[in-house]
Amino acid sequence: MRISFVLNPVSRRLSRASWILASIILLAWEVPSQTLKKVDAFDLPGPPGKRFDYLTIDYTHGYLLSAHLAAGLLYVIDLKTNKLVKAIPDVPGVEGVEYASDVNKIYTSNWLENKIGVIDLDQMRVVKKLPTEAKPDGSTYAQPFHRLYVSDERGRAVAVVDVREDKIVNTIHFASETGMPQYDPVARKVYVNLQDQNMFAVIDPATDNIVGRYPVVDCKGNHGMALDPENHRAFLQCEGNNIMTVFDLDAHKPIAHLPTASGGDVVKFDPGLKRIYVACSSGAISVFQEDDANHFHKIEDFPVQRKVHSLAVDVRTHRVYAPEEQEDGRPVSRMVVYEAVVK
């Protein structure tokens, strides 16, 4: 039996409008991410709902090193299997984490005790602690100089550690809280964000002298940083106004300001895909493309759980790792793995 419906003109107009609206909603629902695809997630042993912080990758052993700040744990994760190798304790308030391959040690910035922890990776335990200024935070390793640079954020300083002796050999003071430092292996310089002053400072690791300070103009509260050493560019996350600023390391000035989702913190660069990732605690990873050294554009705000403010990028596989402390408001302790979508 065939059933026919006859619609009057008004009904036809309403039906057509409803169909168009439904089609738009369906298309928006079905559009896949342009940058990332979730491929794995696994729980971590720390208490759920507690804040994570920085991650880094030890390419020598194929480990992901993840700081679980509020749990006082450092996770060592096998990147091949996504299995936990060890949860190292005795790192209270751990924020920054850096691996020095030439001495096979991990250095942690332990905020709650204002110390730098030294972890022997063969023993997988803390073997020494170095007292430092207030709130040690992000860190970077200048391997040719055997020097670790640790931001003492609230101490308005950068601590310099000689990893051959595991001794603080210098403390460089600034008139500003310090953000993330980064070592540039091409220029052989260390860069530091001076986030209270909206300035970008340059340190010569051969002497530990400050050799430059430059304004970042419209970038307010520059805290996070990543580098593209090949193209002489720094990527600064401006926490005060939710902008990712591209800074020309030769001309010493910003050349682009691009909007991020709110709550941007950690910045990472994938040199193979020429992508910049910014972890934003409002519930997104803002993703940008480097078209060339002078041109950049935003691809998308990839949705993630709220309070995700840190991430790491494996430059060999292009995978992105981001820890979660909640899932739709429910406390968790979890690492999520994303594959890069390449079209």
HUBELNOR-V110061 format. One record per pair of residues at least 24 apart in sequence whose C-alpha atoms are under 8 Angstrom apart, sorted by the first residue. I is the first residue (numbers start at 0). GAP is how many residues later the second one is. D is the distance in Angstrom with one decimal. If there is no record, write none. Layout:
BEGIN
I GAP D
I GAP D
END
This chain:
BEGIN
32 269 7.0
32 308 7.7
33 265 7.3
33 266 7.3
33 307 6.3
33 308 7.8
34 252 7.4
34 264 7.7
34 265 7.7
34 267 7.5
34 305 5.7
34 306 4.7
34 307 6.9
35 266 7.4
35 302 5.9
35 303 5.6
35 304 4.7
35 305 5.1
36 301 5.2
36 302 5.2
36 303 6.4
36 304 6.5
37 298 7.3
37 299 5.9
37 300 4.3
37 301 6.3
38 297 8.0
38 298 5.8
38 299 5.5
38 300 6.4
39 296 5.9
39 297 5.0
39 298 7.0
40 293 6.8
40 294 5.6
40 295 4.3
40 296 5.9
41 40 7.7
41 292 5.6
41 293 5.5
41 294 6.7
42 289 7.7
42 290 5.7
42 291 4.3
42 292 6.4
43 40 7.6
43 289 5.4
43 290 5.3
43 291 7.1
44 42 7.7
44 288 7.1
45 25 5.9
45 27 7.3
45 287 6.3
46 24 6.5
46 285 7.7
46 286 6.5
47 277 6.3
47 278 7.5
47 283 5.0
47 284 4.2
47 285 4.6
48 276 4.6
48 277 5.7
48 281 7.6
48 282 4.1
48 283 5.3
48 284 6.4
49 275 5.8
49 281 7.9
49 283 7.3
50 274 6.3
51 43 7.9
51 258 7.6
51 271 6.8
51 272 7.7
51 273 7.2
52 41 7.5
52 42 5.2
52 43 7.2
52 256 7.5
52 257 6.0
53 41 5.8
53 42 5.4
53 43 6.4
53 84 7.6
53 212 7.6
53 256 5.9
53 257 7.1
54 41 7.7
54 42 6.6
54 255 7.2
54 256 6.2
54 257 5.7
55 41 6.6
55 42 6.6
55 43 7.7
55 256 6.0
56 42 7.7
56 255 7.4
56 257 7.1
57 41 6.2
57 43 7.8
59 41 7.0
64 32 7.3
65 31 7.6
66 27 5.8
66 28 6.1
66 29 7.2
66 30 6.8
67 25 7.8
67 26 6.6
67 27 7.7
68 24 4.6
68 25 4.6
68 26 5.7
69 24 7.7
85 38 7.5
87 36 6.8
87 37 6.3
87 38 7.9
88 36 7.7
89 36 7.0
90 26 6.8
94 41 7.5
94 42 5.4
94 43 6.7
95 40 7.5
95 41 5.1
95 42 4.3
95 43 5.7
96 41 7.3
96 42 6.7
97 41 6.4
97 42 6.4
97 43 7.0
98 42 7.7
99 41 6.8
99 43 7.3
99 63 8.0
101 41 7.7
102 60 7.3
102 61 7.4
108 26 8.0
108 27 5.1
108 28 5.6
108 29 7.2
108 30 7.7
108 41 7.5
109 25 7.6
109 26 6.4
109 27 7.7
110 24 4.7
110 25 5.4
110 26 7.0
117 48 7.6
129 36 7.9
129 37 7.1
129 38 7.2
131 27 7.0
132 24 7.4
132 26 7.8
136 42 7.8
136 43 7.6
137 41 7.1
137 42 5.0
137 43 6.6
138 41 6.7
138 42 5.9
138 43 7.3
139 41 6.0
139 42 5.3
139 43 6.0
140 41 7.8
140 42 6.4
141 41 5.7
141 43 7.6
141 48 7.7
141 63 7.5
144 60 6.8
144 61 7.0
146 58 7.7
148 32 7.1
149 31 7.3
150 27 5.9
150 28 6.5
150 29 6.6
150 30 6.7
151 25 7.8
151 26 6.6
152 24 4.9
152 25 4.6
152 26 6.3
153 24 7.4
169 38 7.8
171 36 7.6
177 45 7.5
178 43 7.0
178 44 4.4
178 45 6.5
179 43 5.8
179 44 5.4
179 45 5.9
180 44 7.2
181 43 7.1
181 44 7.0
181 45 7.4
183 43 7.3
183 45 6.0
184 44 7.0
185 43 5.9
185 44 7.2
186 42 7.6
192 29 6.0
192 30 6.0
192 31 7.8
192 32 7.7
193 27 8.0
193 28 7.0
193 29 7.7
194 25 7.5
194 26 4.5
194 27 4.8
194 28 5.8
195 25 6.1
196 24 7.6
197 24 6.1
213 38 6.3
213 39 7.1
214 38 7.1
215 31 7.6
215 37 6.5
215 38 6.0
216 37 7.2
217 39 7.8
218 24 6.7
218 25 7.8
218 26 6.5
218 38 7.7
222 42 7.1
223 41 5.5
223 42 5.1
223 43 5.7
224 41 7.1
224 42 5.6
224 43 7.5
225 41 5.6
225 42 5.4
225 43 6.1
226 41 8.0
226 42 6.8
227 41 7.1
227 43 7.0
230 62 5.8
232 60 7.5
234 32 7.3
234 41 7.9
235 31 7.5
236 27 6.5
236 28 6.4
236 29 7.5
236 30 6.8
236 41 7.6
237 26 7.5
238 24 6.7
238 25 6.1
238 26 6.9
254 39 7.3
255 40 7.6
257 39 7.5
257 40 7.1
259 26 5.7
259 41 7.6
260 24 7.6
260 25 6.3
260 40 6.7
262 46 7.5
263 45 6.7
264 44 5.6
264 45 6.8
265 43 6.3
265 44 5.0
265 45 6.7
266 43 7.8
266 44 7.8
267 43 7.4
267 44 6.6
267 45 6.6
268 44 7.4
269 43 6.6
269 44 7.8
269 45 5.8
269 48 7.0
270 44 7.1
271 43 6.8
271 46 7.8
272 45 7.7
278 29 6.4
278 30 4.6
278 31 5.4
278 32 6.4
279 27 7.4
279 28 6.3
279 29 5.0
279 30 7.8
280 25 5.4
280 26 4.1
280 27 4.9
280 28 4.8
281 24 5.2
281 25 6.3
281 26 7.7
282 24 6.5
282 25 6.6
283 24 7.7
END
